[in-house]
Amino acid sequence: MPIDPTLPYDDENIFAKILRGEIPSTKVYEDEWAYAFEDINPQAEVHTLVIPKGRYVSWDDFSAKAEAEEIAGFVRAVGKVARDKGLVEPGYRMMANVGAHGGQEVPHLHVHIFGGEPLGPMIARRR
């Protein structure tokens, strides 16, 4: 169910529980700013999620409230995961959904990294 990114952070969301170790995940990368793990329902050959360790509902929340060092650390973590997975060439896609129209389902900022195969058009075309 899509979420409202203007709501306060919910400490009981699934990604908060993953960060606390209450729900298992397949860790790909971790540093002081971010945690990356494999999606349990992959939509491409490679489908990895990268989440900040801070309490941010969405990209909008993060870009408005995070300190510059935290933003830089998170963005660098996303890039490192893509490089470590060998996705830079031939390419990959990053996606962060925000709010109901964007299809956001978990109220914790997360970036999807898709790759390992041709991904097709960016979004479904209108008919």
C-alpha positions as CSV (number, residue, x, y, z in Angstrom):
1,M,0.0,0.0,0.0
2,P,1.5,3.4,-1.0
3,I,2.5,5.6,1.9
4,D,2.3,9.3,2.6
5,P,5.8,10.7,2.7
6,T,4.8,13.6,4.9
7,L,3.9,11.4,7.9
8,P,6.4,11.1,10.8
9,Y,9.0,8.3,10.7
10,D,7.6,5.0,11.8
11,D,10.2,3.0,13.8
12,E,8.3,-0.2,13.2
13,N,8.7,-0.2,9.4
14,I,10.3,-3.2,7.9
15,F,13.6,-1.5,7.0
16,A,14.0,-0.1,10.5
17,K,13.6,-3.7,11.8
18,I,16.2,-4.9,9.3
19,L,18.6,-2.2,10.5
20,R,18.0,-3.3,14.1
21,G,18.6,-7.0,13.1
22,E,15.1,-8.0,14.0
23,I,14.4,-9.2,10.4
24,P,17.1,-11.1,8.5
25,S,18.5,-9.8,5.2
26,T,21.2,-10.7,2.8
27,K,23.8,-8.0,3.4
28,V,25.7,-6.7,0.4
29,Y,27.4,-3.6,2.0
30,E,27.4,-1.6,5.2
31,D,29.1,1.5,6.5
32,E,28.3,4.2,9.0
33,W,25.8,5.9,6.6
34,A,24.1,3.0,4.7
35,Y,23.1,-0.6,4.6
36,A,22.5,-2.5,1.4
37,F,20.8,-5.8,1.0
38,E,19.2,-8.0,-1.7
39,D,15.5,-7.5,-2.4
40,I,13.5,-10.6,-1.4
41,N,11.3,-10.2,-4.5
42,P,13.8,-9.2,-7.2
43,Q,12.4,-7.5,-10.3
44,A,15.6,-7.9,-12.3
45,E,18.6,-10.2,-12.3
46,V,20.3,-7.8,-9.9
47,H,17.9,-6.0,-7.5
48,T,19.6,-4.5,-4.4
49,L,18.2,-2.0,-1.9
50,V,20.3,0.7,-0.3
51,I,18.9,2.4,2.8
52,P,20.3,5.2,5.0
53,K,20.9,4.4,8.6
54,G,19.1,7.6,9.6
55,R,15.4,7.9,10.2
56,Y,14.1,9.3,6.9
57,V,10.7,8.6,5.4
58,S,11.6,9.4,1.7
59,W,14.1,11.1,-0.6
60,D,12.2,14.4,0.0
61,D,12.6,14.0,3.8
62,F,16.3,13.0,3.5
63,S,17.2,15.9,1.1
64,A,15.5,18.4,3.4
65,K,16.8,17.2,6.8
66,A,20.0,15.2,6.4
67,E,23.4,16.8,7.0
68,A,25.6,17.2,4.0
69,E,28.0,14.5,5.3
70,E,25.2,12.0,5.6
71,I,23.9,12.8,2.1
72,A,27.3,12.4,0.6
73,G,27.9,9.1,2.5
74,F,24.6,7.7,1.4
75,V,25.1,8.7,-2.3
76,R,28.6,7.3,-2.2
77,A,27.3,4.0,-0.8
78,V,24.8,3.6,-3.6
79,G,27.6,4.1,-6.1
80,K,29.9,1.7,-4.4
81,V,27.3,-1.0,-4.4
82,A,26.7,-0.6,-8.1
83,R,30.4,-0.6,-8.8
84,D,31.0,-3.7,-6.6
85,K,28.3,-5.5,-8.4
86,G,29.9,-4.7,-11.8
87,L,26.9,-2.8,-13.0
88,V,28.5,0.5,-14.3
89,E,29.2,-1.1,-17.7
90,P,26.9,-2.0,-19.4
91,G,24.6,0.1,-17.1
92,Y,22.0,0.0,-14.4
93,R,19.0,1.8,-13.0
94,M,18.5,3.5,-9.7
95,M,15.0,4.2,-8.4
96,A,13.6,5.9,-5.2
97,N,9.8,6.0,-5.0
98,V,8.3,8.9,-3.1
99,G,4.7,8.9,-1.9
100,A,1.5,7.4,-3.3
101,H,1.9,8.6,-6.9
102,G,5.5,7.3,-6.9
103,G,4.5,3.9,-5.6
104,Q,6.4,4.1,-2.3
105,E,5.4,1.2,-0.1
106,V,7.9,1.3,2.9
107,P,8.2,4.6,4.9
108,H,12.0,4.5,5.0
109,L,14.0,6.0,2.2
110,H,15.4,3.3,0.0
111,V,17.1,3.2,-3.4
112,H,16.6,0.3,-5.7
113,I,19.5,-0.7,-7.9
114,F,18.5,-2.8,-10.9
115,G,20.8,-4.4,-13.4
116,G,22.4,-7.5,-14.9
117,E,20.1,-7.4,-17.9
118,P,18.4,-4.9,-20.3
119,L,15.8,-3.1,-18.3
120,G,13.5,-1.7,-21.1
121,P,11.8,1.7,-21.0
122,M,12.0,3.9,-17.9
123,I,8.3,3.8,-17.2
124,A,5.2,2.2,-18.7
125,R,4.0,4.3,-21.6
126,R,0.5,5.8,-21.6
127,R,-1.9,4.5,-24.1
